[in-house]
Amino acid sequence: MDWTSIVVALITGGLAFLGVLAANRKTGALIAYRIDQLEAKVDKHNHFAERMPVIEEQIKVANHRIDDLERKVDT
């Protein structure tokens, strides 16, 4: 076995390793971005879920007021 083959194999292996590192870095960045987007959607949903009981209570009060007004008009 001559030294040229060993050097070529080491260079090829090193470049392949650098390629794998670059690909993993890019994939990691994409995963982090997608997780951030998903967290934003979850936060938006949670905010909506917190507001729904308030809106339901306001609708309930409005319906009672409408019922009271209808009773006054009917009498």
Distance bins in CASP14 RR format, pairs under 12 A and 6 or more apart:
PFRMAT RR
TARGET T0000
AUTHOR 0000-0000-0000
RMODE 2
METHOD distances of the structure
MODEL  1
1 7 0 0 0 0 0 1 0 0 0 0 0
1 8 0 0 0 0 0 1 0 0 0 0 0
1 9 0 0 0 0 1 0 0 0 0 0 0
2 8 0 0 0 0 0 1 0 0 0 0 0
2 9 0 0 0 0 0 1 0 0 0 0 0
3 9 0 0 0 0 0 1 0 0 0 0 0
3 10 0 0 0 0 0 1 0 0 0 0 0
4 10 0 0 0 0 0 1 0 0 0 0 0
4 11 0 0 0 0 0 1 0 0 0 0 0
5 11 0 0 0 0 0 1 0 0 0 0 0
5 12 0 0 0 0 0 1 0 0 0 0 0
6 12 0 0 0 0 0 1 0 0 0 0 0
6 13 0 0 0 0 0 1 0 0 0 0 0
7 13 0 0 0 0 0 1 0 0 0 0 0
7 14 0 0 0 0 0 1 0 0 0 0 0
8 14 0 0 0 0 0 1 0 0 0 0 0
8 15 0 0 0 0 0 1 0 0 0 0 0
9 15 0 0 0 0 0 1 0 0 0 0 0
9 16 0 0 0 0 0 1 0 0 0 0 0
10 16 0 0 0 0 0 1 0 0 0 0 0
10 17 0 0 0 0 0 1 0 0 0 0 0
11 17 0 0 0 0 0 1 0 0 0 0 0
11 18 0 0 0 0 0 1 0 0 0 0 0
12 18 0 0 0 0 0 1 0 0 0 0 0
12 19 0 0 0 0 0 1 0 0 0 0 0
13 19 0 0 0 0 1 0 0 0 0 0 0
13 20 0 0 0 0 1 0 0 0 0 0 0
13 21 0 0 0 0 0 1 0 0 0 0 0
14 20 0 0 0 0 1 0 0 0 0 0 0
14 21 0 0 0 0 1 0 0 0 0 0 0
15 21 0 0 0 0 0 1 0 0 0 0 0
15 22 0 0 0 0 0 1 0 0 0 0 0
16 22 0 0 0 0 0 1 0 0 0 0 0
16 23 0 0 0 0 0 1 0 0 0 0 0
17 23 0 0 0 0 0 1 0 0 0 0 0
17 24 0 0 0 0 0 1 0 0 0 0 0
18 24 0 0 0 0 0 1 0 0 0 0 0
18 25 0 0 0 0 0 1 0 0 0 0 0
19 25 0 0 0 0 1 0 0 0 0 0 0
19 26 0 0 0 0 0 1 0 0 0 0 0
19 27 0 0 0 0 0 1 0 0 0 0 0
20 26 0 0 0 0 0 1 0 0 0 0 0
20 27 0 0 0 0 0 1 0 0 0 0 0
21 27 0 0 0 0 0 1 0 0 0 0 0
21 28 0 0 0 0 0 1 0 0 0 0 0
22 28 0 0 0 0 0 1 0 0 0 0 0
22 29 0 0 0 0 0 1 0 0 0 0 0
23 29 0 0 0 0 0 1 0 0 0 0 0
23 30 0 0 0 0 0 1 0 0 0 0 0
24 30 0 0 0 0 0 1 0 0 0 0 0
24 31 0 0 0 0 0 1 0 0 0 0 0
25 31 0 0 0 0 0 1 0 0 0 0 0
25 32 0 0 0 0 0 1 0 0 0 0 0
26 32 0 0 0 0 0 1 0 0 0 0 0
26 33 0 0 0 0 0 1 0 0 0 0 0
27 33 0 0 0 0 0 1 0 0 0 0 0
27 34 0 0 0 0 0 1 0 0 0 0 0
28 34 0 0 0 0 1 0 0 0 0 0 0
28 35 0 0 0 0 1 0 0 0 0 0 0
28 36 0 0 0 0 0 1 0 0 0 0 0
29 35 0 0 0 0 0 1 0 0 0 0 0
29 36 0 0 0 0 0 1 0 0 0 0 0
30 36 0 0 0 0 0 1 0 0 0 0 0
30 37 0 0 0 0 0 1 0 0 0 0 0
31 37 0 0 0 0 0 1 0 0 0 0 0
31 38 0 0 0 0 0 1 0 0 0 0 0
32 38 0 0 0 0 0 1 0 0 0 0 0
32 39 0 0 0 0 0 1 0 0 0 0 0
33 39 0 0 0 0 0 1 0 0 0 0 0
33 40 0 0 0 0 0 1 0 0 0 0 0
34 40 0 0 0 0 0 1 0 0 0 0 0
34 41 0 0 0 0 0 1 0 0 0 0 0
35 41 0 0 0 0 0 1 0 0 0 0 0
35 42 0 0 0 0 0 1 0 0 0 0 0
36 42 0 0 0 0 0 1 0 0 0 0 0
36 43 0 0 0 0 0 1 0 0 0 0 0
37 43 0 0 0 0 0 1 0 0 0 0 0
37 44 0 0 0 0 0 1 0 0 0 0 0
38 44 0 0 0 0 0 1 0 0 0 0 0
38 45 0 0 0 0 0 1 0 0 0 0 0
39 45 0 0 0 0 0 1 0 0 0 0 0
39 46 0 0 0 0 0 1 0 0 0 0 0
40 46 0 0 0 0 0 1 0 0 0 0 0
40 47 0 0 0 0 0 1 0 0 0 0 0
41 47 0 0 0 0 0 1 0 0 0 0 0
41 48 0 0 0 0 0 1 0 0 0 0 0
42 48 0 0 0 0 0 1 0 0 0 0 0
42 49 0 0 0 0 0 1 0 0 0 0 0
43 49 0 0 0 0 0 1 0 0 0 0 0
43 50 0 0 0 0 0 1 0 0 0 0 0
44 50 0 0 0 0 0 1 0 0 0 0 0
44 51 0 0 0 0 0 1 0 0 0 0 0
45 51 0 0 0 0 0 1 0 0 0 0 0
45 52 0 0 0 0 0 1 0 0 0 0 0
46 52 0 0 0 0 0 1 0 0 0 0 0
47 54 0 0 0 0 0 1 0 0 0 0 0
48 54 0 0 0 0 0 1 0 0 0 0 0
48 55 0 0 0 0 1 0 0 0 0 0 0
49 55 0 0 0 0 0 1 0 0 0 0 0
49 56 0 0 0 0 0 1 0 0 0 0 0
50 56 0 0 0 0 0 1 0 0 0 0 0
51 57 0 0 0 0 0 1 0 0 0 0 0
51 58 0 0 0 0 0 1 0 0 0 0 0
52 58 0 0 0 0 0 1 0 0 0 0 0
52 59 0 0 0 0 0 1 0 0 0 0 0
53 59 0 0 0 0 0 1 0 0 0 0 0
53 60 0 0 0 0 0 1 0 0 0 0 0
54 60 0 0 0 0 0 1 0 0 0 0 0
54 61 0 0 0 0 0 1 0 0 0 0 0
55 61 0 0 0 0 0 1 0 0 0 0 0
55 62 0 0 0 0 0 1 0 0 0 0 0
56 62 0 0 0 0 0 1 0 0 0 0 0
56 63 0 0 0 0 0 1 0 0 0 0 0
57 63 0 0 0 0 0 1 0 0 0 0 0
57 64 0 0 0 0 0 1 0 0 0 0 0
58 64 0 0 0 0 0 1 0 0 0 0 0
58 65 0 0 0 0 0 1 0 0 0 0 0
59 65 0 0 0 0 0 1 0 0 0 0 0
59 66 0 0 0 0 0 1 0 0 0 0 0
60 66 0 0 0 0 0 1 0 0 0 0 0
60 67 0 0 0 0 0 1 0 0 0 0 0
61 67 0 0 0 0 0 1 0 0 0 0 0
61 68 0 0 0 0 0 1 0 0 0 0 0
62 68 0 0 0 0 0 1 0 0 0 0 0
62 69 0 0 0 0 0 1 0 0 0 0 0
63 69 0 0 0 0 0 1 0 0 0 0 0
63 70 0 0 0 0 0 1 0 0 0 0 0
64 70 0 0 0 0 0 1 0 0 0 0 0
64 71 0 0 0 0 0 1 0 0 0 0 0
65 71 0 0 0 0 0 1 0 0 0 0 0
65 72 0 0 0 0 0 1 0 0 0 0 0
66 72 0 0 0 0 0 1 0 0 0 0 0
66 73 0 0 0 0 0 1 0 0 0 0 0
67 73 0 0 0 0 0 1 0 0 0 0 0
67 74 0 0 0 0 0 1 0 0 0 0 0
68 74 0 0 0 0 0 1 0 0 0 0 0
68 75 0 0 0 0 0 1 0 0 0 0 0
69 75 0 0 0 0 0 1 0 0 0 0 0
END
